[in-house]
Amino acid sequence: MVTRTNAKILGIDHVTGTVDIGKNADLIIMEQNPLEHIEALSDIAMVMVKGNLIQTPSVTRIKEVDDVLYSVW
């Protein structure tokens, strides 16, 4: 699951990166807007990967990534 720019860099923008007909339906749905509430990123309501709904999504935290993110936030 990648965004448009990352998909283009990886050369896979023809199958993913945007919501469009014929592309993989990769979506993360949150209850709150993560731009307004950063903690929303760890409170995921629904995940869809290649059109398949994941019923019990979970977030795996990586301490090193958290440290970097919190240092710039």
N, CA, C and O atoms as a MOPAC input file, in Angstrom:
PM7 MOZYME 1SCF
protein

 N      0.84600 1    -1.16800 1     0.00000 1
 C      0.00000 1     0.00000 1     0.00000 1
 C      0.89900 1     1.24100 1     0.00000 1
 O      1.68500 1     1.45900 1     0.92200 1
 N      0.76300 1     2.02800 1    -1.03600 1
 C      1.58900 1     3.23200 1    -1.16700 1
 C      0.76100 1     4.37700 1    -1.73500 1
 O     -0.29500 1     4.16600 1    -2.33200 1
 N      1.25800 1     5.58600 1    -1.53800 1
 C      0.61100 1     6.76000 1    -2.10700 1
 C      1.05000 1     6.95500 1    -3.54800 1
 O      1.95600 1     6.27300 1    -4.02700 1
 N      0.41400 1     7.87600 1    -4.22900 1
 C      0.67900 1     8.12300 1    -5.64900 1
 C      2.15700 1     8.37100 1    -5.93800 1
 O      2.72600 1     7.75600 1    -6.84000 1
 N      2.77500 1     9.26500 1    -5.18100 1
 C      4.17500 1     9.59900 1    -5.44100 1
 C      5.08300 1     8.40000 1    -5.21300 1
 O      5.96400 1     8.12200 1    -6.02600 1
 N      4.87100 1     7.69000 1    -4.11100 1
 C      5.70000 1     6.51900 1    -3.83400 1
 C      5.48600 1     5.43200 1    -4.87400 1
 O      6.44300 1     4.77100 1    -5.27700 1
 N      4.25200 1     5.23500 1    -5.31600 1
 C      3.96600 1     4.24600 1    -6.35100 1
 C      4.68600 1     4.60400 1    -7.64700 1
 O      5.22000 1     3.73100 1    -8.33200 1
 N      4.69600 1     5.88600 1    -7.97600 1
 C      5.37600 1     6.33600 1    -9.20500 1
 C      6.88300 1     6.09400 1    -9.10100 1
 O      7.50200 1     5.61600 1   -10.05100 1
 N      7.46800 1     6.42200 1    -7.96000 1
 C      8.90400 1     6.20100 1    -7.75300 1
 C      9.23700 1     4.71800 1    -7.88000 1
 O     10.26500 1     4.35800 1    -8.45200 1
 N      8.37100 1     3.86100 1    -7.34800 1
 C      8.60600 1     2.41400 1    -7.39100 1
 C      8.24100 1     1.78900 1    -8.73800 1
 O      8.52100 1     0.61500 1    -8.97800 1
 N      7.61200 1     2.58200 1    -9.61900 1
 C      7.23400 1     2.06800 1   -10.93100 1
 C      6.01400 1     1.15500 1   -10.91100 1
 O      5.83200 1     0.32300 1   -11.79900 1
 N      5.17600 1     1.32300 1    -9.88000 1
 C      3.97700 1     0.48700 1    -9.76700 1
 C      2.70100 1     1.32800 1    -9.77800 1
 O      1.64300 1     0.86400 1    -9.35300 1
 N      2.80400 1     2.54800 1   -10.25900 1
 C      1.65100 1     3.45100 1   -10.24900 1
 C      0.55400 1     3.02600 1   -11.21900 1
 O     -0.54600 1     3.57700 1   -11.18200 1
 N      0.83400 1     2.05700 1   -12.08400 1
 C     -0.20800 1     1.55200 1   -12.98500 1
 C     -1.15700 1     0.59100 1   -12.25900 1
 O     -2.22400 1     0.26800 1   -12.78100 1
 N     -0.77500 1     0.12800 1   -11.04700 1
 C     -1.63900 1    -0.80500 1   -10.30600 1
 C     -2.04300 1    -0.31200 1    -8.92300 1
 O     -2.98100 1    -0.84800 1    -8.33200 1
 N     -1.35800 1     0.69300 1    -8.39600 1
 C     -1.66600 1     1.16800 1    -7.04600 1
 C     -1.23300 1     2.62100 1    -6.87800 1
 O     -0.57800 1     3.18700 1    -7.75300 1
 N     -1.60100 1     3.21000 1    -5.76200 1
 C     -1.18700 1     4.58000 1    -5.45800 1
 C     -2.30700 1     5.59200 1    -5.52200 1
 O     -2.23200 1     6.63900 1    -4.87900 1
 N     -3.35600 1     5.29700 1    -6.29500 1
 C     -4.52800 1     6.16300 1    -6.37200 1
 C     -5.77700 1     5.28800 1    -6.41600 1
 O     -5.71100 1     4.10200 1    -6.74100 1
 N     -6.90800 1     5.89200 1    -6.08400 1
 C     -8.18500 1     5.18700 1    -6.18400 1
 C     -8.69000 1     5.40000 1    -7.60300 1
 O     -9.09700 1     6.50200 1    -7.97000 1
 N     -8.65800 1     4.33600 1    -8.39600 1
 C     -9.04200 1     4.44000 1    -9.80100 1
 C     -9.49500 1     3.07500 1   -10.31100 1
 O     -9.11300 1     2.04300 1    -9.76000 1
 N    -10.29400 1     3.07600 1   -11.34400 1
 C    -10.78800 1     1.82700 1   -11.95100 1
 C     -9.59900 1     0.98600 1   -12.41300 1
 O     -8.69400 1     1.48900 1   -13.07900 1
 N     -9.61100 1    -0.30200 1   -12.05100 1
 C     -8.57900 1    -1.23100 1   -12.47100 1
 C     -7.36400 1    -1.29400 1   -11.57000 1
 O     -6.48600 1    -2.13100 1   -11.78100 1
 N     -7.29000 1    -0.42200 1   -10.56000 1
 C     -6.15400 1    -0.45100 1    -9.64200 1
 C     -6.53600 1    -1.20800 1    -8.37700 1
 O     -7.71500 1    -1.38900 1    -8.07100 1
 N     -5.50300 1    -1.64900 1    -7.64400 1
 C     -5.73900 1    -2.32200 1    -6.36800 1
 C     -6.48600 1    -1.38700 1    -5.42600 1
 O     -6.17100 1    -0.20100 1    -5.33800 1
 N     -7.47100 1    -1.92600 1    -4.72900 1
 C     -8.20600 1    -1.14200 1    -3.74000 1
 C     -7.49700 1    -1.30200 1    -2.39900 1
 O     -7.87000 1    -2.15000 1    -1.58900 1
 N     -6.48300 1    -0.49200 1    -2.17500 1
 C     -5.72400 1    -0.49400 1    -0.93000 1
 C     -6.08700 1     0.77000 1    -0.16000 1
 O     -5.71800 1     1.87600 1    -0.55700 1
 N     -6.81400 1     0.60000 1     0.94700 1
 C     -7.30100 1     1.74500 1     1.70000 1
 C     -7.11300 1     1.53400 1     3.19600 1
 O     -7.19900 1     0.41000 1     3.69100 1
 N     -6.85700 1     2.62300 1     3.90800 1
 C     -6.85300 1     2.62200 1     5.36800 1
 C     -7.88800 1     3.66100 1     5.79100 1
 O     -7.81000 1     4.82100 1     5.38500 1
 N     -8.84700 1     3.25000 1     6.60000 1
 C     -9.91300 1     4.14700 1     7.04500 1
 C     -9.77100 1     4.36900 1     8.54300 1
 O     -9.69500 1     3.41900 1     9.32200 1
 N     -9.73500 1     5.64300 1     8.93500 1
 C     -9.60300 1     6.01800 1    10.33900 1
 C    -10.83700 1     6.77200 1    10.79300 1
 O    -11.52500 1     7.39600 1     9.98400 1
 N    -11.11600 1     6.71700 1    12.07500 1
 C    -12.26500 1     7.41800 1    12.64800 1
 C    -12.04300 1     8.92900 1    12.66800 1
 O    -12.99600 1     9.69600 1    12.52900 1
 N    -10.79000 1     9.36200 1    12.84000 1
 C    -10.46800 1    10.78400 1    12.91500 1
 C     -9.48300 1    11.14800 1    11.81300 1
 O     -8.83400 1    10.27600 1    11.23500 1
 N     -9.37900 1    12.42500 1    11.53000 1
 C     -8.44300 1    12.93100 1    10.53400 1
 C     -7.03900 1    12.95900 1    11.14300 1
 O     -6.81200 1    13.69000 1    12.10700 1
 N     -6.08600 1    12.18000 1    10.60300 1
 C     -4.74100 1    12.16800 1    11.18000 1
 C     -3.99500 1    13.49500 1    11.03000 1
 O     -3.00600 1    13.72100 1    11.72800 1
 N     -4.44500 1    14.36800 1    10.14300 1
 C     -3.82500 1    15.69100 1    10.03800 1
 C     -4.20800 1    16.56700 1    11.21900 1
 O     -3.49200 1    17.50700 1    11.56500 1
 N     -5.34000 1    16.25500 1    11.83500 1
 C     -5.79400 1    16.99900 1    13.00800 1
 C     -5.46900 1    16.27300 1    14.31000 1
 O     -5.27000 1    16.90700 1    15.34600 1
 N     -5.41600 1    14.94800 1    14.25400 1
 C     -5.16500 1    14.11700 1    15.43500 1
 C     -4.19400 1    13.01200 1    15.04700 1
 O     -4.61100 1    11.97000 1    14.54100 1
 N     -2.89300 1    13.23000 1    15.28200 1
 C     -1.87500 1    12.27300 1    14.85900 1
 C     -2.11800 1    10.89100 1    15.45200 1
 O     -1.75500 1     9.88800 1    14.83600 1
 N     -2.72000 1    10.81900 1    16.62500 1
 C     -2.98400 1     9.52500 1    17.25300 1
 C     -3.97900 1     8.68300 1    16.45800 1
 O     -4.10100 1     7.48100 1    16.69600 1
 N     -4.68600 1     9.30000 1    15.52200 1
 C     -5.62300 1     8.55600 1    14.67000 1
 C     -4.90600 1     7.49300 1    13.85000 1
 O     -5.51800 1     6.50500 1    13.44400 1
 N     -3.61200 1     7.68700 1    13.60100 1
 C     -2.84400 1     6.71200 1    12.82500 1
 C     -2.73100 1     5.36500 1    13.52900 1
 O     -2.49400 1     4.34300 1    12.88600 1
 N     -2.90000 1     5.36600 1    14.84700 1
 C     -2.84000 1     4.09500 1    15.57500 1
 C     -4.22700 1     3.59100 1    15.94400 1
 O     -4.35600 1     2.58400 1    16.64100 1
 N     -5.26300 1     4.27900 1    15.48500 1
 C     -6.63700 1     3.86400 1    15.76000 1
 C     -7.34700 1     3.62900 1    14.42000 1
 O     -8.20200 1     4.41100 1    14.00500 1
 N     -6.97500 1     2.54800 1    13.76800 1
 C     -7.47000 1     2.25300 1    12.42600 1
 C     -8.80100 1     1.51900 1    12.50800 1
 O     -8.92600 1     0.51200 1    13.20400 1
 N     -9.78800 1     2.03300 1    11.79300 1
 C    -11.12500 1     1.44000 1    11.81400 1
 C    -11.24900 1     0.28800 1    10.82700 1
 O    -11.86600 1    -0.73100 1    11.13900 1
 N    -10.67200 1     0.43900 1     9.64300 1
 C    -10.81500 1    -0.56100 1     8.59000 1
 C     -9.59300 1    -0.52500 1     7.66800 1
 O     -8.97500 1     0.52200 1     7.47800 1
 N     -9.26400 1    -1.67000 1     7.11000 1
 C     -8.19200 1    -1.76700 1     6.12500 1
 C     -8.70000 1    -2.61700 1     4.97100 1
 O     -9.34300 1    -3.64600 1     5.17700 1
 N     -8.40500 1    -2.17500 1     3.76100 1
 C     -8.73400 1    -2.95000 1     2.57500 1
 C     -7.45100 1    -3.11100 1     1.76500 1
 O     -6.79300 1    -2.12600 1     1.42800 1
 N     -7.10100 1    -4.36500 1     1.45300 1
 C     -5.90200 1    -4.66200 1     0.67100 1
 C     -6.33700 1    -5.44200 1    -0.55800 1
 O     -6.91500 1    -6.52400 1    -0.45200 1
 N     -6.05100 1    -4.87700 1    -1.72900 1
 C     -6.44800 1    -5.46900 1    -3.01000 1
 C     -7.94200 1    -5.81300 1    -3.02300 1
 O     -8.35200 1    -6.83800 1    -3.56700 1
 N     -8.73500 1    -4.94300 1    -2.41600 1
 C    -10.17900 1    -5.12700 1    -2.41500 1
 C    -10.70800 1    -6.04600 1    -1.33300 1
 O    -11.92000 1    -6.23200 1    -1.22000 1
 N     -9.82400 1    -6.62400 1    -0.53400 1
 C    -10.24800 1    -7.52700 1     0.53900 1
 C    -10.24100 1    -6.79900 1     1.87200 1
 O     -9.23000 1    -6.22300 1     2.27100 1
 N    -11.38200 1    -6.82900 1     2.55900 1
 C    -11.52200 1    -6.15400 1     3.84500 1
 C    -10.83400 1    -6.96300 1     4.93100 1
 O    -11.06600 1    -8.16500 1     5.06500 1
 N     -9.98500 1    -6.29900 1     5.70600 1
 C     -9.32800 1    -6.92100 1     6.85900 1
 C    -10.19800 1    -6.58500 1     8.06700 1
 O    -10.32900 1    -5.41600 1     8.43000 1
 N    -10.78800 1    -7.59500 1     8.68600 1
 C    -11.77400 1    -7.39200 1     9.74600 1
 C    -11.17900 1    -6.86600 1    11.04500 1
 O    -11.81000 1    -6.05300 1    11.72100 1
 N     -9.98700 1    -7.30700 1    11.40900 1
 C     -9.39400 1    -6.88200 1    12.68300 1
 C     -8.00400 1    -6.30100 1    12.43400 1
 O     -6.99600 1    -6.94600 1    12.72400 1
 N     -7.95400 1    -5.08500 1    11.89700 1
 C     -6.64100 1    -4.48900 1    11.62500 1
 C     -5.91900 1    -4.15800 1    12.92400 1
 O     -6.54700 1    -3.84400 1    13.93500 1
 N     -4.60700 1    -4.23000 1    12.88400 1
 C     -3.81000 1    -3.84200 1    14.04500 1
 C     -2.57800 1    -3.09000 1    13.56300 1
 O     -2.16800 1    -3.21200 1    12.40800 1
 N     -2.00800 1    -2.32800 1    14.44600 1
 C     -0.81800 1    -1.54200 1    14.13100 1
 C      0.35100 1    -2.12700 1    14.90900 1
 O      0.27200 1    -2.31300 1    16.12300 1
 N      1.42200 1    -2.41000 1    14.20500 1
 C      2.64600 1    -2.85300 1    14.85900 1
 C      3.56100 1    -1.65100 1    14.96800 1
 O      3.95100 1    -1.06200 1    13.96000 1
 N      3.89500 1    -1.29700 1    16.17300 1
 C      4.74500 1    -0.13100 1    16.38900 1
 C      6.20400 1    -0.54700 1    16.35000 1
 O      6.56600 1    -1.62200 1    16.83000 1
 N      7.04100 1     0.30900 1    15.77600 1
 C      8.48400 1     0.08900 1    15.72800 1
 C      9.12400 1     1.25100 1    16.47000 1
 O      9.04200 1     2.39500 1    16.02300 1
 N      9.75800 1     0.96500 1    17.59800 1
 C     10.27600 1     2.00600 1    18.47500 1
 C     11.17000 1     2.99900 1    17.74400 1
 O     11.04700 1     4.20700 1    17.94800 1
 N     12.06100 1     2.50900 1    16.90300 1
 C     12.98300 1     3.39500 1    16.19000 1
 C     12.22700 1     4.37800 1    15.28900 1
 O     12.59500 1     5.54900 1    15.19600 1
 N     11.17400 1     3.89700 1    14.62900 1
 C     10.36700 1     4.76900 1    13.76500 1
 C      9.61200 1     5.76900 1    14.62200 1
 O      9.56800 1     6.95400 1    14.29200 1
 N      9.01400 1     5.31000 1    15.72400 1
 C      8.32200 1     6.22000 1    16.63700 1
 C      9.25100 1     7.32300 1    17.12200 1
 O      8.86400 1     8.49100 1    17.15300 1
 N     10.47700 1     6.96200 1    17.50000 1
 C     11.43900 1     7.94800 1    17.99500 1
 C     11.70800 1     9.03300 1    16.96100 1
 O     11.74000 1    10.21700 1    17.29400 1
 N     11.90400 1     8.62900 1    15.70400 1
 C     12.16800 1     9.59500 1    14.64200 1
 C     10.94500 1    10.47800 1    14.41700 1
 O     11.06600 1    11.69900 1    14.32200 1
 N      9.76200 1     9.85900 1    14.33000 1
 C      8.54600 1    10.63100 1    14.09700 1
 C      8.28500 1    11.63700 1    15.21200 1
 O      7.94600 1    12.79000 1    14.94500 1
 N      8.44100 1    11.20300 1    16.45700 1
 C      8.18500 1    12.11400 1    17.57600 1
 C      9.24000 1    13.21000 1    17.67100 1
 O      8.95800 1    14.29000 1    18.19000 1
 N     10.45500 1    12.94900 1    17.17800 1
 C     11.50200 1    13.97800 1    17.24300 1
 C     11.21800 1    15.13000 1    16.27700 1
 O     11.64600 1    16.25900 1    16.51400 1
 N     10.50100 1    14.84900 1    15.19600 1
 C     10.19200 1    15.91300 1    14.23800 1
 C      8.79000 1    16.46600 1    14.41000 1
 O      8.45500 1    17.48900 1    13.81100 1
 N      7.97600 1    15.82300 1    15.20300 1
 C      6.59700 1    16.27000 1    15.41200 1
 C      6.59800 1    17.33500 1    16.41800 1
 O      5.53900 1    17.86500 1    16.75600 1

